[in-house]
């Protein structure tokens, strides 16, 4: 199991982290570039969010550029 290989004891935590790979490319780029995402923190991305990229920014309350 991936979680065990990486030393993560909580499968739930590993699942939540892997879910971050479904963030839209624009949101990922903003995170990598260090741009503000309306005050969002990692904990905010651990909550359920839409899988459709077109709905993610709206649901997460990320201000448009």
N, CA, C, O and CB atoms as a CASP TS submission, in Angstrom:
PFRMAT TS
TARGET T0000
AUTHOR 0000-0000-0000
METHOD Language model
MODEL 1
PARENT N/A
ATOM      1  N   UNK     1       0.847  -1.178   0.000  1.00  0.00           N
ATOM      2  CA  UNK     1       0.000   0.000   0.000  1.00  0.00           C
ATOM      3  C   UNK     1       0.894   1.242   0.000  1.00  0.00           C
ATOM      4  O   UNK     1       1.913   1.285   0.689  1.00  0.00           O
ATOM      5  CB  UNK     1      -0.965  -0.003   1.227  1.00  0.00           C
ATOM      6  N   UNK     2       0.504   2.238  -0.771  1.00  0.00           N
ATOM      7  CA  UNK     2       1.283   3.467  -0.908  1.00  0.00           C
ATOM      8  C   UNK     2       1.491   4.160   0.434  1.00  0.00           C
ATOM      9  O   UNK     2       2.597   4.608   0.735  1.00  0.00           O
ATOM     10  CB  UNK     2       0.595   4.416  -1.877  1.00  0.00           C
ATOM     11  N   UNK     3       0.436   4.250   1.243  1.00  0.00           N
ATOM     12  CA  UNK     3       0.549   4.926   2.538  1.00  0.00           C
ATOM     13  C   UNK     3       1.610   4.268   3.410  1.00  0.00           C
ATOM     14  O   UNK     3       2.406   4.963   4.043  1.00  0.00           O
ATOM     15  CB  UNK     3      -0.801   4.921   3.262  1.00  0.00           C
ATOM     16  N   UNK     4       1.632   2.950   3.451  1.00  0.00           N
ATOM     17  CA  UNK     4       2.624   2.254   4.265  1.00  0.00           C
ATOM     18  C   UNK     4       4.034   2.475   3.736  1.00  0.00           C
ATOM     19  O   UNK     4       4.965   2.667   4.518  1.00  0.00           O
ATOM     20  CB  UNK     4       2.315   0.764   4.315  1.00  0.00           C
ATOM     21  N   UNK     5       4.200   2.450   2.426  1.00  0.00           N
ATOM     22  CA  UNK     5       5.524   2.655   1.834  1.00  0.00           C
ATOM     23  C   UNK     5       6.071   4.034   2.147  1.00  0.00           C
ATOM     24  O   UNK     5       7.282   4.214   2.276  1.00  0.00           O
ATOM     25  CB  UNK     5       5.466   2.456   0.330  1.00  0.00           C
ATOM     26  N   UNK     6       5.174   5.015   2.271  1.00  0.00           N
ATOM     27  CA  UNK     6       5.592   6.383   2.557  1.00  0.00           C
ATOM     28  C   UNK     6       5.586   6.694   4.048  1.00  0.00           C
ATOM     29  O   UNK     6       5.845   7.830   4.445  1.00  0.00           O
ATOM     30  CB  UNK     6       4.695   7.356   1.833  1.00  0.00           C
ATOM     31  N   UNK     7       5.296   5.707   4.867  1.00  0.00           N
ATOM     32  CA  UNK     7       5.316   5.890   6.314  1.00  0.00           C
ATOM     33  C   UNK     7       4.097   6.629   6.850  1.00  0.00           C
ATOM     34  O   UNK     7       4.139   7.176   7.952  1.00  0.00           O
ATOM     35  CB  UNK     7       6.552   6.629   6.707  1.00  0.00           C
ATOM     36  N   UNK     8       3.020   6.648   6.086  1.00  0.00           N
ATOM     37  CA  UNK     8       1.794   7.301   6.528  1.00  0.00           C
ATOM     38  C   UNK     8       0.916   6.230   7.141  1.00  0.00           C
ATOM     39  O   UNK     8       0.591   5.235   6.493  1.00  0.00           O
ATOM     40  CB  UNK     8       1.064   8.039   5.349  1.00  0.00           C
ATOM     41  N   UNK     9       0.535   6.434   8.390  1.00  0.00           N
ATOM     42  CA  UNK     9      -0.223   5.407   9.086  1.00  0.00           C
ATOM     43  C   UNK     9      -1.727   5.543   8.889  1.00  0.00           C
ATOM     44  O   UNK     9      -2.469   4.599   9.161  1.00  0.00           O
ATOM     45  CB  UNK     9       0.096   5.448  10.548  1.00  0.00           C
ATOM     46  N   UNK    10      -2.178   6.671   8.433  1.00  0.00           N
ATOM     47  CA  UNK    10      -3.607   6.879   8.259  1.00  0.00           C
ATOM     48  C   UNK    10      -3.977   6.799   6.779  1.00  0.00           C
ATOM     49  O   UNK    10      -3.561   7.637   5.979  1.00  0.00           O
ATOM     50  CB  UNK    10      -4.030   8.235   8.848  1.00  0.00           C
ATOM     51  N   UNK    11      -4.762   5.786   6.427  1.00  0.00           N
ATOM     52  CA  UNK    11      -5.219   5.642   5.048  1.00  0.00           C
ATOM     53  C   UNK    11      -6.108   6.821   4.680  1.00  0.00           C
ATOM     54  O   UNK    11      -6.076   7.294   3.544  1.00  0.00           O
ATOM     55  CB  UNK    11      -5.977   4.307   4.852  1.00  0.00           C
ATOM     56  N   UNK    12      -6.893   7.293   5.627  1.00  0.00           N
ATOM     57  CA  UNK    12      -7.768   8.437   5.391  1.00  0.00           C
ATOM     58  C   UNK    12      -6.943   9.663   4.997  1.00  0.00           C
ATOM     59  O   UNK    12      -7.301  10.372   4.056  1.00  0.00           O
ATOM     60  CB  UNK    12      -8.616   8.738   6.644  1.00  0.00           C
ATOM     61  N   UNK    13      -5.847   9.916   5.707  1.00  0.00           N
ATOM     62  CA  UNK    13      -4.982  11.054   5.393  1.00  0.00           C
ATOM     63  C   UNK    13      -4.391  10.911   3.994  1.00  0.00           C
ATOM     64  O   UNK    13      -4.370  11.869   3.222  1.00  0.00           O
ATOM     65  CB  UNK    13      -3.856  11.181   6.435  1.00  0.00           C
ATOM     66  N   UNK    14      -3.916   9.726   3.675  1.00  0.00           N
ATOM     67  CA  UNK    14      -3.333   9.490   2.354  1.00  0.00           C
ATOM     68  C   UNK    14      -4.371   9.725   1.260  1.00  0.00           C
ATOM     69  O   UNK    14      -4.060  10.301   0.218  1.00  0.00           O
ATOM     70  CB  UNK    14      -2.771   8.057   2.257  1.00  0.00           C
ATOM     71  N   UNK    15      -5.591   9.283   1.494  1.00  0.00           N
ATOM     72  CA  UNK    15      -6.661   9.490   0.509  1.00  0.00           C
ATOM     73  C   UNK    15      -6.944  10.967   0.306  1.00  0.00           C
ATOM     74  O   UNK    15      -7.150  11.409  -0.824  1.00  0.00           O
ATOM     75  CB  UNK    15      -7.938   8.773   0.947  1.00  0.00           C
ATOM     76  N   UNK    16      -6.957  11.734   1.386  1.00  0.00           N
ATOM     77  CA  UNK    16      -7.228  13.173   1.268  1.00  0.00           C
ATOM     78  C   UNK    16      -6.100  13.881   0.530  1.00  0.00           C
ATOM     79  O   UNK    16      -6.356  14.778  -0.273  1.00  0.00           O
ATOM     80  CB  UNK    16      -7.420  13.802   2.658  1.00  0.00           C
ATOM     81  N   UNK    17      -4.873  13.494   0.789  1.00  0.00           N
ATOM     82  CA  UNK    17      -3.739  14.120   0.111  1.00  0.00           C
ATOM     83  C   UNK    17      -3.747  13.770  -1.375  1.00  0.00           C
ATOM     84  O   UNK    17      -3.524  14.641  -2.216  1.00  0.00           O
ATOM     85  CB  UNK    17      -2.412  13.679   0.757  1.00  0.00           C
ATOM     86  N   UNK    18      -4.000  12.509  -1.702  1.00  0.00           N
ATOM     87  CA  UNK    18      -4.046  12.103  -3.106  1.00  0.00           C
ATOM     88  C   UNK    18      -5.155  12.822  -3.868  1.00  0.00           C
ATOM     89  O   UNK    18      -5.035  13.055  -5.070  1.00  0.00           O
ATOM     90  CB  UNK    18      -4.241  10.597  -3.211  1.00  0.00           C
ATOM     91  N   UNK    19      -6.234  13.174  -3.172  1.00  0.00           N
ATOM     92  CA  UNK    19      -7.336  13.884  -3.799  1.00  0.00           C
ATOM     93  C   UNK    19      -6.909  15.263  -4.310  1.00  0.00           C
ATOM     94  O   UNK    19      -7.529  15.812  -5.220  1.00  0.00           O
ATOM     95  CB  UNK    19      -8.485  14.026  -2.817  1.00  0.00           C
ATOM     96  N   UNK    20      -5.853  15.814  -3.723  1.00  0.00           N
ATOM     97  CA  UNK    20      -5.363  17.128  -4.164  1.00  0.00           C
ATOM     98  C   UNK    20      -4.897  17.108  -5.616  1.00  0.00           C
ATOM     99  O   UNK    20      -4.826  18.153  -6.263  1.00  0.00           O
ATOM    100  CB  UNK    20      -4.220  17.591  -3.266  1.00  0.00           C
ATOM    101  N   UNK    21      -4.582  15.928  -6.123  1.00  0.00           N
ATOM    102  CA  UNK    21      -4.154  15.832  -7.521  1.00  0.00           C
ATOM    103  C   UNK    21      -5.299  16.120  -8.482  1.00  0.00           C
ATOM    104  O   UNK    21      -5.072  16.295  -9.679  1.00  0.00           O
ATOM    105  CB  UNK    21      -3.581  14.448  -7.803  1.00  0.00           C
ATOM    106  N   UNK    22      -6.530  16.172  -7.969  1.00  0.00           N
ATOM    107  CA  UNK    22      -7.681  16.468  -8.827  1.00  0.00           C
ATOM    108  C   UNK    22      -7.973  17.966  -8.904  1.00  0.00           C
ATOM    109  O   UNK    22      -8.916  18.375  -9.582  1.00  0.00           O
ATOM    110  CB  UNK    22      -8.912  15.731  -8.319  1.00  0.00           C
ATOM    111  N   UNK    23      -7.179  18.786  -8.219  1.00  0.00           N
ATOM    112  CA  UNK    23      -7.367  20.240  -8.321  1.00  0.00           C
ATOM    113  C   UNK    23      -7.067  20.692  -9.742  1.00  0.00           C
ATOM    114  O   UNK    23      -6.208  20.128 -10.420  1.00  0.00           O
ATOM    115  CB  UNK    23      -6.461  20.995  -7.307  1.00  0.00           C
ATOM    116  N   UNK    24      -7.776  21.703 -10.174  1.00  0.00           N
ATOM    117  CA  UNK    24      -7.583  22.203 -11.531  1.00  0.00           C
ATOM    118  C   UNK    24      -6.146  22.669 -11.721  1.00  0.00           C
ATOM    119  O   UNK    24      -5.491  23.072 -10.760  1.00  0.00           O
ATOM    120  CB  UNK    24      -8.563  23.349 -11.832  1.00  0.00           C
ATOM    121  N   UNK    25      -5.660  22.618 -12.940  1.00  0.00           N
ATOM    122  CA  UNK    25      -4.297  23.091 -13.219  1.00  0.00           C
ATOM    123  C   UNK    25      -4.091  24.551 -12.795  1.00  0.00           C
ATOM    124  O   UNK    25      -3.002  24.918 -12.354  1.00  0.00           O
ATOM    125  CB  UNK    25      -3.990  22.941 -14.710  1.00  0.00           C
ATOM    126  N   UNK    26      -5.124  25.376 -12.925  1.00  0.00           N
ATOM    127  CA  UNK    26      -5.000  26.789 -12.528  1.00  0.00           C
ATOM    128  C   UNK    26      -4.793  26.928 -11.026  1.00  0.00           C
ATOM    129  O   UNK    26      -3.986  27.746 -10.584  1.00  0.00           O
ATOM    130  CB  UNK    26      -6.246  27.576 -12.954  1.00  0.00           C
ATOM    131  N   UNK    27      -5.510  26.144 -10.247  1.00  0.00           N
ATOM    132  CA  UNK    27      -5.352  26.190  -8.790  1.00  0.00           C
ATOM    133  C   UNK    27      -3.983  25.651  -8.404  1.00  0.00           C
ATOM    134  O   UNK    27      -3.314  26.224  -7.544  1.00  0.00           O
ATOM    135  CB  UNK    27      -6.471  25.381  -8.086  1.00  0.00           C
ATOM    136  N   UNK    28      -3.556  24.551  -9.032  1.00  0.00           N
ATOM    137  CA  UNK    28      -2.224  24.002  -8.746  1.00  0.00           C
ATOM    138  C   UNK    28      -1.139  25.014  -9.073  1.00  0.00           C
ATOM    139  O   UNK    28      -0.188  25.178  -8.309  1.00  0.00           O
ATOM    140  CB  UNK    28      -1.990  22.709  -9.541  1.00  0.00           C
ATOM    141  N   UNK    29      -1.279  25.697 -10.210  1.00  0.00           N
ATOM    142  CA  UNK    29      -0.282  26.689 -10.605  1.00  0.00           C
ATOM    143  C   UNK    29      -0.235  27.840  -9.603  1.00  0.00           C
ATOM    144  O   UNK    29       0.844  28.322  -9.262  1.00  0.00           O
ATOM    145  CB  UNK    29      -0.584  27.223 -12.011  1.00  0.00           C
ATOM    146  N   UNK    30      -1.392  28.277  -9.136  1.00  0.00           N
ATOM    147  CA  UNK    30      -1.434  29.353  -8.139  1.00  0.00           C
ATOM    148  C   UNK    30      -0.720  28.934  -6.860  1.00  0.00           C
ATOM    149  O   UNK    30      -0.001  29.731  -6.257  1.00  0.00           O
ATOM    150  CB  UNK    30      -2.890  29.743  -7.827  1.00  0.00           C
ATOM    151  N   UNK    31      -0.916  27.690  -6.448  1.00  0.00           N
ATOM    152  CA  UNK    31      -0.246  27.186  -5.243  1.00  0.00           C
ATOM    153  C   UNK    31       1.262  27.153  -5.452  1.00  0.00           C
ATOM    154  O   UNK    31       2.021  27.605  -4.595  1.00  0.00           O
ATOM    155  CB  UNK    31      -0.766  25.778  -4.875  1.00  0.00           C
ATOM    156  N   UNK    32       1.696  26.619  -6.590  1.00  0.00           N
ATOM    157  CA  UNK    32       3.126  26.519  -6.888  1.00  0.00           C
ATOM    158  C   UNK    32       3.772  27.899  -6.994  1.00  0.00           C
ATOM    159  O   UNK    32       4.895  28.102  -6.533  1.00  0.00           O
ATOM    160  CB  UNK    32       3.344  25.740  -8.187  1.00  0.00           C
ATOM    161  N   UNK    33       3.050  28.853  -7.609  1.00  0.00           N
ATOM    162  CA  UNK    33       3.568  30.209  -7.769  1.00  0.00           C
ATOM    163  C   UNK    33       3.510  31.024  -6.485  1.00  0.00           C
ATOM    164  O   UNK    33       4.049  32.128  -6.419  1.00  0.00           O
ATOM    165  CB  UNK    33       2.803  30.922  -8.847  1.00  0.00           C
ATOM    166  N   UNK    34       2.851  30.477  -5.460  1.00  0.00           N
ATOM    167  CA  UNK    34       2.755  31.176  -4.185  1.00  0.00           C
ATOM    168  C   UNK    34       1.745  32.311  -4.187  1.00  0.00           C
ATOM    169  O   UNK    34       1.789  33.194  -3.331  1.00  0.00           O
ATOM    170  CB  UNK    34       4.091  31.710  -3.808  1.00  0.00           C
ATOM    171  N   UNK    35       0.825  32.284  -5.162  1.00  0.00           N
ATOM    172  CA  UNK    35      -0.198  33.334  -5.212  1.00  0.00           C
ATOM    173  C   UNK    35      -1.244  33.101  -4.131  1.00  0.00           C
ATOM    174  O   UNK    35      -1.509  31.968  -3.731  1.00  0.00           O
ATOM    175  CB  UNK    35      -0.867  33.381  -6.603  1.00  0.00           C
ATOM    176  N   UNK    36      -1.824  34.187  -3.675  1.00  0.00           N
ATOM    177  CA  UNK    36      -2.873  34.107  -2.661  1.00  0.00           C
ATOM    178  C   UNK    36      -4.089  33.403  -3.234  1.00  0.00           C
ATOM    179  O   UNK    36      -4.490  33.647  -4.372  1.00  0.00           O
ATOM    180  CB  UNK    36      -3.254  35.511  -2.150  1.00  0.00           C
ATOM    181  N   UNK    37      -4.654  32.547  -2.446  1.00  0.00           N
ATOM    182  CA  UNK    37      -5.872  31.847  -2.837  1.00  0.00           C
ATOM    183  C   UNK    37      -7.001  32.266  -1.901  1.00  0.00           C
ATOM    184  O   UNK    37      -7.748  31.429  -1.394  1.00  0.00           O
ATOM    185  CB  UNK    37      -5.666  30.302  -2.807  1.00  0.00           C
ATOM    186  N   UNK    38      -7.109  33.551  -1.684  1.00  0.00           N
ATOM    187  CA  UNK    38      -8.186  34.060  -0.842  1.00  0.00           C
ATOM    188  C   UNK    38      -8.070  33.641   0.604  1.00  0.00           C
ATOM    189  O   UNK    38      -9.084  33.523   1.292  1.00  0.00           O
ATOM    190  CB  UNK    38      -9.495  33.611  -1.374  1.00  0.00           C
ATOM    191  N   UNK    39      -6.860  33.413   1.084  1.00  0.00           N
ATOM    192  CA  UNK    39      -6.650  33.034   2.473  1.00  0.00           C
ATOM    193  C   UNK    39      -6.832  31.553   2.763  1.00  0.00           C
ATOM    194  O   UNK    39      -6.808  31.137   3.921  1.00  0.00           O
ATOM    195  CB  UNK    39      -7.567  33.801   3.326  1.00  0.00           C
ATOM    196  N   UNK    40      -7.014  30.752   1.711  1.00  0.00           N
ATOM    197  CA  UNK    40      -7.177  29.316   1.915  1.00  0.00           C
ATOM    198  C   UNK    40      -5.880  28.678   2.391  1.00  0.00           C
ATOM    199  O   UNK    40      -4.785  29.098   2.017  1.00  0.00           O
ATOM    200  CB  UNK    40      -7.647  28.646   0.628  1.00  0.00           C
ATOM    201  N   UNK    41      -6.030  27.664   3.218  1.00  0.00           N
ATOM    202  CA  UNK    41      -4.886  26.915   3.713  1.00  0.00           C
ATOM    203  C   UNK    41      -5.100  25.443   3.361  1.00  0.00           C
ATOM    204  O   UNK    41      -6.176  25.068   2.894  1.00  0.00           O
ATOM    205  CB  UNK    41      -4.697  27.113   5.258  1.00  0.00           C
ATOM    206  N   UNK    42      -4.091  24.615   3.583  1.00  0.00           N
ATOM    207  CA  UNK    42      -4.177  23.194   3.252  1.00  0.00           C
ATOM    208  C   UNK    42      -5.422  22.556   3.856  1.00  0.00           C
ATOM    209  O   UNK    42      -6.072  21.740   3.202  1.00  0.00           O
ATOM    210  CB  UNK    42      -2.931  22.461   3.737  1.00  0.00           C
ATOM    211  N   UNK    43      -5.761  22.907   5.073  1.00  0.00           N
ATOM    212  CA  UNK    43      -6.938  22.330   5.727  1.00  0.00           C
ATOM    213  C   UNK    43      -8.210  22.587   4.931  1.00  0.00           C
ATOM    214  O   UNK    43      -9.125  21.763   4.941  1.00  0.00           O
ATOM    215  CB  UNK    43      -7.087  22.894   7.133  1.00  0.00           C
ATOM    216  N   UNK    44      -8.276  23.719   4.244  1.00  0.00           N
ATOM    217  CA  UNK    44      -9.446  24.037   3.428  1.00  0.00           C
ATOM    218  C   UNK    44      -9.572  23.079   2.246  1.00  0.00           C
ATOM    219  O   UNK    44     -10.682  22.771   1.812  1.00  0.00           O
ATOM    220  CB  UNK    44      -9.367  25.481   2.926  1.00  0.00           C
ATOM    221  N   UNK    45      -8.459  22.616   1.735  1.00  0.00           N
ATOM    222  CA  UNK    45      -8.480  21.685   0.604  1.00  0.00           C
ATOM    223  C   UNK    45      -8.724  20.254   1.038  1.00  0.00           C
ATOM    224  O   UNK    45      -8.902  19.378   0.193  1.00  0.00           O
ATOM    225  CB  UNK    45      -7.181  21.764  -0.159  1.00  0.00           C
ATOM    226  N   UNK    46      -8.738  19.998   2.339  1.00  0.00           N
ATOM    227  CA  UNK    46      -9.030  18.668   2.843  1.00  0.00           C
ATOM    228  C   UNK    46     -10.534  18.428   2.889  1.00  0.00           C
ATOM    229  O   UNK    46     -10.979  17.283   2.975  1.00  0.00           O
ATOM    230  CB  UNK    46      -8.418  18.477   4.229  1.00  0.00           C
ATOM    231  N   UNK    47     -11.317  19.500   2.831  1.00  0.00           N
ATOM    232  CA  UNK    47     -12.773  19.378   2.798  1.00  0.00           C
ATOM    233  C   UNK    47     -13.181  18.980   1.387  1.00  0.00           C
ATOM    234  O   UNK    47     -12.457  19.255   0.430  1.00  0.00           O
ATOM    235  CB  UNK    47     -13.473  20.712   3.235  1.00  0.00           C
ATOM    236  N   UNK    48     -14.331  18.338   1.253  1.00  0.00           N
ATOM    237  CA  UNK    48     -14.781  17.954  -0.093  1.00  0.00           C
ATOM    238  C   UNK    48     -14.902  19.161  -1.022  1.00  0.00           C
ATOM    239  O   UNK    48     -15.346  20.234  -0.614  1.00  0.00           O
ATOM    240  CB  UNK    48     -16.126  17.233  -0.011  1.00  0.00           C
ATOM    241  N   UNK    49     -14.505  18.968  -2.257  1.00  0.00           N
ATOM    242  CA  UNK    49     -14.657  20.010  -3.269  1.00  0.00           C
ATOM    243  C   UNK    49     -15.042  19.336  -4.582  1.00  0.00           C
ATOM    244  O   UNK    49     -14.784  18.147  -4.769  1.00  0.00           O
ATOM    245  CB  UNK    49     -13.340  20.857  -3.428  1.00  0.00           C
ATOM    246  N   UNK    50     -15.662  20.094  -5.494  1.00  0.00           N
ATOM    247  CA  UNK    50     -16.107  19.488  -6.755  1.00  0.00           C
ATOM    248  C   UNK    50     -14.942  18.937  -7.570  1.00  0.00           C
ATOM    249  O   UNK    50     -13.836  19.476  -7.534  1.00  0.00           O
ATOM    250  CB  UNK    50     -16.872  20.508  -7.585  1.00  0.00           C
ATOM    251  N   UNK    51     -15.201  17.870  -8.295  1.00  0.00           N
ATOM    252  CA  UNK    51     -14.175  17.316  -9.173  1.00  0.00           C
ATOM    253  C   UNK    51     -14.095  18.069 -10.493  1.00  0.00           C
ATOM    254  O   UNK    51     -13.048  18.079 -11.139  1.00  0.00           O
ATOM    255  CB  UNK    51     -14.447  15.846  -9.433  1.00  0.00           C
ATOM    256  N   UNK    52     -15.196  18.699 -10.898  1.00  0.00           N
ATOM    257  CA  UNK    52     -15.173  19.471 -12.140  1.00  0.00           C
ATOM    258  C   UNK    52     -14.362  20.745 -11.940  1.00  0.00           C
ATOM    259  O   UNK    52     -14.662  21.560 -11.068  1.00  0.00           O
ATOM    260  CB  UNK    52     -16.611  19.811 -12.606  1.00  0.00           C
ATOM    261  N   UNK    53     -13.340  20.899 -12.754  1.00  0.00           N
ATOM    262  CA  UNK    53     -12.462  22.057 -12.611  1.00  0.00           C
ATOM    263  C   UNK    53     -13.226  23.364 -12.718  1.00  0.00           C
ATOM    264  O   UNK    53     -12.912  24.329 -12.022  1.00  0.00           O
ATOM    265  CB  UNK    53     -11.370  22.017 -13.656  1.00  0.00           C
ATOM    266  N   UNK    54     -14.233  23.401 -13.590  1.00  0.00           N
ATOM    267  CA  UNK    54     -14.989  24.629 -13.796  1.00  0.00           C
ATOM    268  C   UNK    54     -15.758  25.061 -12.550  1.00  0.00           C
ATOM    269  O   UNK    54     -16.140  26.225 -12.435  1.00  0.00           O
ATOM    270  CB  UNK    54     -15.946  24.453 -14.947  1.00  0.00           C
ATOM    271  N   UNK    55     -15.988  24.143 -11.623  1.00  0.00           N
ATOM    272  CA  UNK    55     -16.738  24.459 -10.406  1.00  0.00           C
ATOM    273  C   UNK    55     -15.851  24.644  -9.174  1.00  0.00           C
ATOM    274  O   UNK    55     -16.314  25.138  -8.146  1.00  0.00           O
ATOM    275  CB  UNK    55     -17.739  23.370 -10.137  1.00  0.00           C
ATOM    276  N   UNK    56     -14.590  24.253  -9.272  1.00  0.00           N
ATOM    277  CA  UNK    56     -13.720  24.284  -8.096  1.00  0.00           C
ATOM    278  C   UNK    56     -13.467  25.694  -7.569  1.00  0.00           C
ATOM    279  O   UNK    56     -13.628  25.938  -6.373  1.00  0.00           O
ATOM    280  CB  UNK    56     -12.406  23.633  -8.424  1.00  0.00           C
ATOM    281  N   UNK    57     -13.081  26.614  -8.426  1.00  0.00           N
ATOM    282  CA  UNK    57     -12.767  27.960  -7.965  1.00  0.00           C
ATOM    283  C   UNK    57     -13.975  28.596  -7.291  1.00  0.00           C
ATOM    284  O   UNK    57     -13.842  29.240  -6.250  1.00  0.00           O
ATOM    285  CB  UNK    57     -12.294  28.829  -9.130  1.00  0.00           C
ATOM    286  N   UNK    58     -15.141  28.418  -7.878  1.00  0.00           N
ATOM    287  CA  UNK    58     -16.359  28.980  -7.300  1.00  0.00           C
ATOM    288  C   UNK    58     -16.635  28.354  -5.937  1.00  0.00           C
ATOM    289  O   UNK    58     -16.905  29.068  -4.971  1.00  0.00           O
ATOM    290  CB  UNK    58     -17.559  28.764  -8.243  1.00  0.00           C
ATOM    291  N   UNK    59     -16.570  27.039  -5.850  1.00  0.00           N
ATOM    292  CA  UNK    59     -16.868  26.330  -4.600  1.00  0.00           C
ATOM    293  C   UNK    59     -15.856  26.656  -3.503  1.00  0.00           C
ATOM    294  O   UNK    59     -16.216  26.729  -2.328  1.00  0.00           O
ATOM    295  CB  UNK    59     -16.892  24.822  -4.844  1.00  0.00           C
ATOM    296  N   UNK    60     -14.598  26.853  -3.880  1.00  0.00           N
ATOM    297  CA  UNK    60     -13.552  27.141  -2.902  1.00  0.00           C
ATOM    298  C   UNK    60     -13.464  28.631  -2.577  1.00  0.00           C
ATOM    299  O   UNK    60     -12.701  29.035  -1.699  1.00  0.00           O
ATOM    300  CB  UNK    60     -12.209  26.647  -3.416  1.00  0.00           C
ATOM    301  N   UNK    61     -14.247  29.448  -3.287  1.00  0.00           N
ATOM    302  CA  UNK    61     -14.257  30.879  -3.029  1.00  0.00           C
ATOM    303  C   UNK    61     -12.970  31.567  -3.422  1.00  0.00           C
ATOM    304  O   UNK    61     -12.574  32.549  -2.795  1.00  0.00           O
ATOM    305  CB  UNK    61     -14.527  31.129  -1.593  1.00  0.00           C
ATOM    306  N   UNK    62     -12.319  31.071  -4.441  1.00  0.00           N
ATOM    307  CA  UNK    62     -11.057  31.662  -4.906  1.00  0.00           C
ATOM    308  C   UNK    62     -11.380  32.846  -5.803  1.00  0.00           C
ATOM    309  O   UNK    62     -12.107  32.705  -6.786  1.00  0.00           O
ATOM    310  CB  UNK    62     -10.177  30.610  -5.667  1.00  0.00           C
ATOM    311  N   UNK    63     -10.836  34.018  -5.464  1.00  0.00           N
ATOM    312  CA  UNK    63     -11.122  35.190  -6.299  1.00  0.00           C
ATOM    313  C   UNK    63     -10.524  35.055  -7.683  1.00  0.00           C
ATOM    314  O   UNK    63      -9.428  34.519  -7.846  1.00  0.00           O
ATOM    315  CB  UNK    63     -10.597  36.450  -5.639  1.00  0.00           C
ATOM    316  N   UNK    64     -11.248  35.543  -8.681  1.00  0.00           N
ATOM    317  CA  UNK    64     -10.741  35.514 -10.056  1.00  0.00           C
ATOM    318  C   UNK    64      -9.660  36.560 -10.210  1.00  0.00           C
ATOM    319  O   UNK    64      -9.698  37.609  -9.569  1.00  0.00           O
ATOM    320  CB  UNK    64     -11.877  35.753 -11.079  1.00  0.00           C
ATOM    321  N   UNK    65      -8.668  36.259 -11.090  1.00  0.00           N
ATOM    322  CA  UNK    65      -7.577  37.215 -11.343  1.00  0.00           C
ATOM    323  C   UNK    65      -8.075  38.394 -12.125  1.00  0.00           C
ATOM    324  O   UNK    65      -7.303  39.302 -12.433  1.00  0.00           O
ATOM    325  CB  UNK    65      -6.425  36.550 -12.090  1.00  0.00           C
TER
END
